[in-house]
Amino acid sequence: MPRSSLSTAPVTTYPLIGITTRLDAENTFYLRRYYAEAIEAFGGIPVYIPLIPDPKYLSAVAEKIEGLMLSGSDSDIDPLFYGEEPHPKLGSVVPERDQTDLILLEAAEKRKMPVLAICFGIQSLNVSRGGTLIQDIESQTSNLIKHEQGRVYDRPSHHIGIESNSLLAKLAGGDSARVNSSHHQSIKQVGRDLRVVARAHDGVIEAVVDSRPDRFVLGVQWHPEIGWERDNFSKAIFERFIEAARQFRG
């Protein structure tokens, strides 16, 4: 895969970016290649983080990295973490992934570390801040557009409206964009210190940022890591995240 022309910084300035993995039924840690390739292309060093929910281990990892990227997942967060009983349409739950994300987010919060949270990641980010989730948007909301687009995963399938003058609007180059979409849950009650900056036309929350000016925390409900080579909006997201991690490194 060709490298982005934006990755021009000397290798010695590449920040370490921790990326959460997944756990399959065969007890294998894994993750699609796109996350690591996007980080490397924009000047970061991708480091996959095994889902070992031990606070001492994860705190040690968090001390070594300059940015945290929470990947997507085909699992759902256990609603126990936000005080609800499981909805009939709740998908599979992977406790190791839930716990790892929440521990890492706590460590990132303490260090004021840059965070990019993608799809499942925006949901765990919101839960870590005391927010709640819609467990199944199709059965729990009305007048929906299609959010589970299926194949082809890199095809922008629906529009989002973006808050004017927000960080996301600057990255998108305007107050609307088309994004790829693969999820059946979304943010319901927004967590502390998070601000909604994008919604789909049906009202589903598509992006949040940290409301505090000294933090770079961006959560998106879509998948900018897939097809970024052909999408300027996705490129801008990764470029800004890596720049924030580089500044955090000092």
DOTI-103323 format. One record per residue (C-alpha): residue in one letter; x, y, z; residue number from 1. Coordinates in Angstrom, 1 decimal, m for minus. Last residue first. Example, Ala and Ser with C-alpha at 12.3 -4.5 7.8 and 13.67 -1.06 7.14 Angstrom:
! residues 2
type = s	xx = 13.7	yy = m1.1	zz = 7.1	seq = 2
type = a	xx = 12.3	yy = m4.5	zz = 7.8	seq = 1
This chain:
! residues 250
type = g	xx = 7.1	yy = 17.1	zz = 23.3	seq = 250
type = r	xx = 5.4	yy = 13.7	zz = 23.2	seq = 249
type = f	xx = 2.1	yy = 15.5	zz = 23.5	seq = 248
type = q	xx = 2.9	yy = 17.6	zz = 20.5	seq = 247
type = r	xx = 3.7	yy = 14.4	zz = 18.4	seq = 246
type = a	xx = 0.4	yy = 12.9	zz = 19.7	seq = 245
type = a	xx = m1.5	yy = 16.0	zz = 18.6	seq = 244
type = e	xx = 0.2	yy = 15.9	zz = 15.2	seq = 243
type = i	xx = m0.7	yy = 12.2	zz = 14.9	seq = 242
type = f	xx = m4.4	yy = 12.9	zz = 15.6	seq = 241
type = r	xx = m4.4	yy = 15.9	zz = 13.2	seq = 240
type = e	xx = m3.0	yy = 13.8	zz = 10.3	seq = 239
type = f	xx = m5.3	yy = 11.0	zz = 11.1	seq = 238
type = i	xx = m8.4	yy = 13.1	zz = 10.9	seq = 237
type = a	xx = m7.2	yy = 15.0	zz = 7.9	seq = 236
type = k	xx = m6.7	yy = 11.8	zz = 5.9	seq = 235
type = s	xx = m10.2	yy = 10.7	zz = 6.8	seq = 234
type = f	xx = m11.6	yy = 13.9	zz = 5.5	seq = 233
type = n	xx = m9.5	yy = 13.7	zz = 2.3	seq = 232
type = d	xx = m10.9	yy = 10.4	zz = 1.4	seq = 231
type = r	xx = m9.2	yy = 8.1	zz = m1.2	seq = 230
type = e	xx = m6.3	yy = 6.8	zz = 0.8	seq = 229
type = w	xx = m8.5	yy = 6.8	zz = 3.9	seq = 228
type = g	xx = m10.4	yy = 3.8	zz = 2.5	seq = 227
type = i	xx = m10.9	yy = 2.1	zz = 5.9	seq = 226
type = e	xx = m9.2	yy = 3.9	zz = 8.8	seq = 225
type = p	xx = m12.0	yy = 6.6	zz = 8.7	seq = 224
type = h	xx = m14.5	yy = 4.0	zz = 10.0	seq = 223
type = w	xx = m17.7	yy = 5.6	zz = 11.4	seq = 222
type = q	xx = m18.9	yy = 6.5	zz = 14.9	seq = 221
type = v	xx = m16.2	yy = 9.1	zz = 15.5	seq = 220
type = g	xx = m14.6	yy = 10.0	zz = 18.8	seq = 219
type = l	xx = m12.1	yy = 12.8	zz = 19.1	seq = 218
type = v	xx = m10.1	yy = 13.6	zz = 22.2	seq = 217
type = f	xx = m7.3	yy = 16.2	zz = 22.0	seq = 216
type = r	xx = m7.3	yy = 17.9	zz = 25.4	seq = 215
type = d	xx = m6.3	yy = 21.4	zz = 26.7	seq = 214
type = p	xx = m9.4	yy = 23.1	zz = 25.4	seq = 213
type = r	xx = m11.8	yy = 21.0	zz = 27.5	seq = 212
type = s	xx = m15.0	yy = 20.0	zz = 25.6	seq = 211
type = d	xx = m13.5	yy = 16.7	zz = 24.5	seq = 210
type = v	xx = m14.9	yy = 15.9	zz = 21.1	seq = 209
type = v	xx = m17.9	yy = 13.9	zz = 19.9	seq = 208
type = a	xx = m18.9	yy = 12.4	zz = 16.6	seq = 207
type = e	xx = m21.8	yy = 10.5	zz = 14.9	seq = 206
type = i	xx = m24.7	yy = 10.9	zz = 17.2	seq = 205
type = v	xx = m27.9	yy = 9.5	zz = 15.7	seq = 204
type = g	xx = m30.3	yy = 12.4	zz = 14.8	seq = 203
type = d	xx = m31.8	yy = 10.8	zz = 11.7	seq = 202
type = h	xx = m29.8	yy = 13.1	zz = 9.5	seq = 201
type = a	xx = m26.6	yy = 11.8	zz = 11.0	seq = 200
type = r	xx = m25.1	yy = 13.8	zz = 13.8	seq = 199
type = a	xx = m21.8	yy = 15.6	zz = 14.4	seq = 198
type = v	xx = m20.1	yy = 17.8	zz = 17.0	seq = 197
type = v	xx = m21.5	yy = 16.4	zz = 20.2	seq = 196
type = r	xx = m19.5	yy = 17.6	zz = 23.2	seq = 195
type = l	xx = m17.8	yy = 15.5	zz = 25.8	seq = 194
type = d	xx = m16.6	yy = 16.7	zz = 29.2	seq = 193
type = r	xx = m19.0	yy = 14.3	zz = 31.0	seq = 192
type = g	xx = m20.7	yy = 11.5	zz = 29.0	seq = 191
type = v	xx = m23.5	yy = 12.0	zz = 26.4	seq = 190
type = q	xx = m26.7	yy = 10.2	zz = 27.1	seq = 189
type = k	xx = m27.6	yy = 8.0	zz = 24.1	seq = 188
type = i	xx = m24.5	yy = 7.2	zz = 22.1	seq = 187
type = s	xx = m24.8	yy = 4.6	zz = 19.4	seq = 186
type = q	xx = m25.5	yy = 1.0	zz = 18.7	seq = 185
type = h	xx = m26.1	yy = m0.9	zz = 15.5	seq = 184
type = h	xx = m22.9	yy = m0.1	zz = 13.8	seq = 183
type = s	xx = m21.1	yy = m0.2	zz = 10.4	seq = 182
type = s	xx = m21.0	yy = 3.2	zz = 8.6	seq = 181
type = n	xx = m18.9	yy = 4.8	zz = 5.9	seq = 180
type = v	xx = m19.1	yy = 8.6	zz = 5.9	seq = 179
type = r	xx = m20.4	yy = 11.4	zz = 3.8	seq = 178
type = a	xx = m19.6	yy = 15.0	zz = 4.9	seq = 177
type = s	xx = m21.3	yy = 18.1	zz = 6.2	seq = 176
type = d	xx = m20.4	yy = 21.4	zz = 7.9	seq = 175
type = g	xx = m17.3	yy = 22.2	zz = 5.9	seq = 174
type = g	xx = m13.7	yy = 21.4	zz = 5.2	seq = 173
type = a	xx = m14.0	yy = 18.0	zz = 7.0	seq = 172
type = l	xx = m11.0	yy = 18.7	zz = 9.3	seq = 171
type = k	xx = m12.2	yy = 22.2	zz = 10.0	seq = 170
type = a	xx = m15.7	yy = 21.0	zz = 10.6	seq = 169
type = l	xx = m14.4	yy = 18.3	zz = 13.0	seq = 168
type = l	xx = m12.5	yy = 20.9	zz = 15.1	seq = 167
type = s	xx = m15.8	yy = 22.9	zz = 15.4	seq = 166
type = n	xx = m16.5	yy = 26.1	zz = 13.5	seq = 165
type = s	xx = m19.9	yy = 24.8	zz = 12.3	seq = 164
type = e	xx = m21.2	yy = 21.6	zz = 14.0	seq = 163
type = i	xx = m21.2	yy = 18.8	zz = 11.5	seq = 162
type = g	xx = m24.2	yy = 17.2	zz = 9.7	seq = 161
type = i	xx = m23.5	yy = 13.7	zz = 8.6	seq = 160
type = h	xx = m24.3	yy = 12.1	zz = 5.3	seq = 159
type = h	xx = m24.7	yy = 8.4	zz = 4.4	seq = 158
type = s	xx = m22.9	yy = 5.6	zz = 2.6	seq = 157
type = p	xx = m19.3	yy = 6.5	zz = 2.2	seq = 156
type = r	xx = m18.0	yy = 3.3	zz = 0.6	seq = 155
type = d	xx = m15.0	yy = 1.8	zz = 2.5	seq = 154
type = y	xx = m16.9	yy = m1.2	zz = 3.9	seq = 153
type = v	xx = m18.3	yy = m2.5	zz = 0.6	seq = 152
type = r	xx = m20.0	yy = m4.5	zz = 2.1	seq = 151
type = g	xx = m22.3	yy = m4.0	zz = 5.0	seq = 150
type = q	xx = m24.1	yy = m0.6	zz = 5.4	seq = 149
type = e	xx = m25.2	yy = m1.1	zz = 9.0	seq = 148
type = h	xx = m26.3	yy = 2.5	zz = 9.7	seq = 147
type = k	xx = m29.3	yy = 2.7	zz = 7.3	seq = 146
type = i	xx = m31.4	yy = 5.8	zz = 8.0	seq = 145
type = l	xx = m33.7	yy = 5.8	zz = 10.9	seq = 144
type = n	xx = m37.1	yy = 7.3	zz = 11.3	seq = 143
type = s	xx = m37.6	yy = 5.8	zz = 14.7	seq = 142
type = t	xx = m35.4	yy = 4.7	zz = 17.7	seq = 141
type = q	xx = m35.1	yy = 1.7	zz = 20.0	seq = 140
type = s	xx = m35.5	yy = m1.2	zz = 17.5	seq = 139
type = e	xx = m33.2	yy = 0.0	zz = 14.9	seq = 138
type = i	xx = m30.9	yy = 1.8	zz = 17.3	seq = 137
type = d	xx = m30.0	yy = m1.2	zz = 19.3	seq = 136
type = q	xx = m28.3	yy = m0.7	zz = 22.7	seq = 135
type = i	xx = m28.7	yy = 3.0	zz = 22.7	seq = 134
type = l	xx = m25.8	yy = 3.9	zz = 24.9	seq = 133
type = t	xx = m25.0	yy = 5.6	zz = 28.2	seq = 132
type = g	xx = m22.6	yy = 8.2	zz = 29.4	seq = 131
type = g	xx = m20.5	yy = 8.1	zz = 32.6	seq = 130
type = r	xx = m17.2	yy = 9.3	zz = 30.9	seq = 129
type = s	xx = m16.0	yy = 5.8	zz = 30.4	seq = 128
type = v	xx = m19.3	yy = 5.0	zz = 28.7	seq = 127
type = n	xx = m18.7	yy = 7.7	zz = 26.2	seq = 126
type = l	xx = m15.2	yy = 6.5	zz = 25.4	seq = 125
type = s	xx = m16.5	yy = 2.9	zz = 25.2	seq = 124
type = q	xx = m19.0	yy = 4.1	zz = 22.6	seq = 123
type = i	xx = m16.5	yy = 6.2	zz = 20.6	seq = 122
type = g	xx = m14.3	yy = 3.1	zz = 20.5	seq = 121
type = f	xx = m17.0	yy = 0.8	zz = 19.2	seq = 120
type = c	xx = m16.9	yy = 3.1	zz = 16.1	seq = 119
type = i	xx = m13.4	yy = 4.7	zz = 16.3	seq = 118
type = a	xx = m11.9	yy = 6.6	zz = 19.3	seq = 117
type = l	xx = m8.9	yy = 8.8	zz = 18.6	seq = 116
type = v	xx = m7.3	yy = 9.8	zz = 21.9	seq = 115
type = p	xx = m4.5	yy = 12.3	zz = 22.7	seq = 114
type = m	xx = m3.1	yy = 11.9	zz = 26.2	seq = 113
type = k	xx = m4.1	yy = 14.1	zz = 29.1	seq = 112
type = r	xx = m2.0	yy = 11.8	zz = 31.3	seq = 111
type = k	xx = m4.8	yy = 11.1	zz = 33.8	seq = 110
type = e	xx = m7.4	yy = 10.8	zz = 31.0	seq = 109
type = a	xx = m5.2	yy = 8.4	zz = 29.0	seq = 108
type = a	xx = m4.9	yy = 6.2	zz = 32.1	seq = 107
type = e	xx = m8.7	yy = 6.1	zz = 32.5	seq = 106
type = l	xx = m9.1	yy = 5.5	zz = 28.8	seq = 105
type = l	xx = m6.7	yy = 2.6	zz = 29.0	seq = 104
type = i	xx = m8.7	yy = 1.0	zz = 31.9	seq = 103
type = l	xx = m12.0	yy = 1.5	zz = 30.1	seq = 102
type = d	xx = m10.7	yy = 0.1	zz = 26.8	seq = 101
type = t	xx = m9.2	yy = m3.0	zz = 28.5	seq = 100
type = q	xx = m12.3	yy = m3.7	zz = 30.5	seq = 99
type = d	xx = m14.6	yy = m3.7	zz = 27.5	seq = 98
type = r	xx = m12.2	yy = m5.7	zz = 25.4	seq = 97
type = e	xx = m11.6	yy = m8.4	zz = 28.0	seq = 96
type = p	xx = m15.4	yy = m8.6	zz = 28.8	seq = 95
type = v	xx = m16.2	yy = m9.5	zz = 25.1	seq = 94
type = v	xx = m20.0	yy = m9.1	zz = 24.7	seq = 93
type = s	xx = m22.0	yy = m10.5	zz = 21.8	seq = 92
type = g	xx = m24.8	yy = m8.4	zz = 20.5	seq = 91
type = l	xx = m27.7	yy = m6.7	zz = 22.3	seq = 90
type = k	xx = m30.9	yy = m7.1	zz = 20.4	seq = 89
type = p	xx = m32.9	yy = m8.5	zz = 23.4	seq = 88
type = h	xx = m31.7	yy = m5.4	zz = 25.4	seq = 87
type = p	xx = m29.3	yy = m6.2	zz = 28.3	seq = 86
type = e	xx = m30.1	yy = m4.5	zz = 31.6	seq = 85
type = e	xx = m28.8	yy = m1.0	zz = 32.2	seq = 84
type = g	xx = m26.4	yy = 0.7	zz = 34.6	seq = 83
type = y	xx = m23.8	yy = 2.1	zz = 32.3	seq = 82
type = f	xx = m21.1	yy = m0.6	zz = 32.7	seq = 81
type = l	xx = m23.7	yy = m3.3	zz = 33.1	seq = 80
type = p	xx = m24.7	yy = m2.5	zz = 29.5	seq = 79
type = d	xx = m21.8	yy = m4.8	zz = 28.5	seq = 78
type = i	xx = m20.2	yy = m3.1	zz = 25.5	seq = 77
type = d	xx = m21.1	yy = m4.7	zz = 22.2	seq = 76
type = s	xx = m18.9	yy = m6.9	zz = 20.0	seq = 75
type = d	xx = m17.9	yy = m6.7	zz = 16.3	seq = 74
type = s	xx = m15.2	yy = m4.2	zz = 17.4	seq = 73
type = g	xx = m13.9	yy = m0.8	zz = 16.2	seq = 72
type = s	xx = m10.5	yy = 0.4	zz = 17.3	seq = 71
type = l	xx = m9.6	yy = 2.7	zz = 20.2	seq = 70
type = m	xx = m6.5	yy = 4.7	zz = 19.3	seq = 69
type = l	xx = m4.3	yy = 6.0	zz = 22.1	seq = 68
type = g	xx = m1.5	yy = 8.5	zz = 21.7	seq = 67
type = e	xx = 2.0	yy = 9.1	zz = 23.1	seq = 66
type = i	xx = 2.7	yy = 5.6	zz = 24.3	seq = 65
type = k	xx = 5.1	yy = 4.4	zz = 27.0	seq = 64
type = e	xx = 3.2	yy = 5.4	zz = 30.1	seq = 63
type = a	xx = 0.0	yy = 3.9	zz = 28.7	seq = 62
type = v	xx = 1.7	yy = 0.5	zz = 28.4	seq = 61
type = a	xx = 2.7	yy = 0.5	zz = 32.0	seq = 60
type = s	xx = m0.8	yy = 1.6	zz = 33.0	seq = 59
type = l	xx = m2.1	yy = m1.3	zz = 30.9	seq = 58
type = y	xx = 0.1	yy = m3.9	zz = 32.8	seq = 57
type = k	xx = m0.7	yy = m2.5	zz = 36.2	seq = 56
type = p	xx = m4.4	yy = m2.3	zz = 35.5	seq = 55
type = d	xx = m4.7	yy = m5.9	zz = 34.2	seq = 54
type = p	xx = m7.3	yy = m6.2	zz = 31.5	seq = 53
type = i	xx = m5.2	yy = m8.1	zz = 29.0	seq = 52
type = l	xx = m6.6	yy = m7.3	zz = 25.6	seq = 51
type = p	xx = m3.4	yy = m7.2	zz = 23.7	seq = 50
type = i	xx = m2.3	yy = m3.7	zz = 22.6	seq = 49
type = y	xx = m1.1	yy = m3.3	zz = 19.0	seq = 48
type = v	xx = 1.6	yy = m0.7	zz = 18.6	seq = 47
type = p	xx = 1.5	yy = 1.6	zz = 15.6	seq = 46
type = i	xx = 4.4	yy = 4.0	zz = 15.1	seq = 45
type = g	xx = 3.1	yy = 7.3	zz = 13.8	seq = 44
type = g	xx = 3.9	yy = 9.5	zz = 10.8	seq = 43
type = f	xx = 0.7	yy = 9.7	zz = 8.8	seq = 42
type = a	xx = 1.2	yy = 6.5	zz = 6.8	seq = 41
type = e	xx = 2.1	yy = 4.5	zz = 10.0	seq = 40
type = i	xx = m1.2	yy = 5.4	zz = 11.7	seq = 39
type = a	xx = m3.2	yy = 4.5	zz = 8.6	seq = 38
type = e	xx = m1.4	yy = 1.2	zz = 8.1	seq = 37
type = a	xx = m1.9	yy = 0.2	zz = 11.7	seq = 36
type = y	xx = m5.6	yy = 0.8	zz = 11.6	seq = 35
type = y	xx = m6.1	yy = m0.8	zz = 8.2	seq = 34
type = r	xx = m4.4	yy = m4.1	zz = 9.0	seq = 33
type = r	xx = m7.5	yy = m5.7	zz = 10.6	seq = 32
type = l	xx = m7.1	yy = m6.6	zz = 14.2	seq = 31
type = y	xx = m6.4	yy = m9.8	zz = 16.2	seq = 30
type = f	xx = m6.0	yy = m11.4	zz = 19.6	seq = 29
type = t	xx = m6.9	yy = m15.0	zz = 19.3	seq = 28
type = n	xx = m9.0	yy = m16.8	zz = 21.8	seq = 27
type = e	xx = m10.6	yy = m19.1	zz = 19.2	seq = 26
type = a	xx = m13.9	yy = m17.2	zz = 19.6	seq = 25
type = d	xx = m12.2	yy = m14.0	zz = 18.6	seq = 24
type = l	xx = m10.5	yy = m11.2	zz = 20.7	seq = 23
type = r	xx = m10.0	yy = m7.7	zz = 19.3	seq = 22
type = t	xx = m7.2	yy = m5.2	zz = 19.4	seq = 21
type = t	xx = m6.6	yy = m1.8	zz = 21.0	seq = 20
type = i	xx = m4.2	yy = 0.5	zz = 19.3	seq = 19
type = g	xx = m1.3	yy = 2.2	zz = 21.1	seq = 18
type = i	xx = 0.3	yy = 5.0	zz = 19.1	seq = 17
type = l	xx = 4.0	yy = 5.7	zz = 19.6	seq = 16
type = p	xx = 5.0	yy = 9.1	zz = 18.2	seq = 15
type = y	xx = 7.2	yy = 9.4	zz = 15.1	seq = 14
type = t	xx = 9.7	yy = 12.2	zz = 15.7	seq = 13
type = t	xx = 12.8	yy = 10.0	zz = 15.2	seq = 12
type = v	xx = 11.3	yy = 8.8	zz = 11.8	seq = 11
type = p	xx = 11.7	yy = 12.4	zz = 10.5	seq = 10
type = a	xx = 8.4	yy = 14.0	zz = 9.5	seq = 9
type = t	xx = 7.2	yy = 13.7	zz = 5.9	seq = 8
type = s	xx = 4.1	yy = 11.5	zz = 6.3	seq = 7
type = l	xx = 1.7	yy = 13.7	zz = 4.3	seq = 6
type = s	xx = 2.6	yy = 12.0	zz = 1.0	seq = 5
type = s	xx = 0.7	yy = 9.0	zz = 2.3	seq = 4
type = r	xx = 2.4	yy = 5.7	zz = 1.9	seq = 3
type = p	xx = 1.4	yy = 3.4	zz = m0.9	seq = 2
type = m	xx = 0.0	yy = 0.0	zz = 0.0	seq = 1
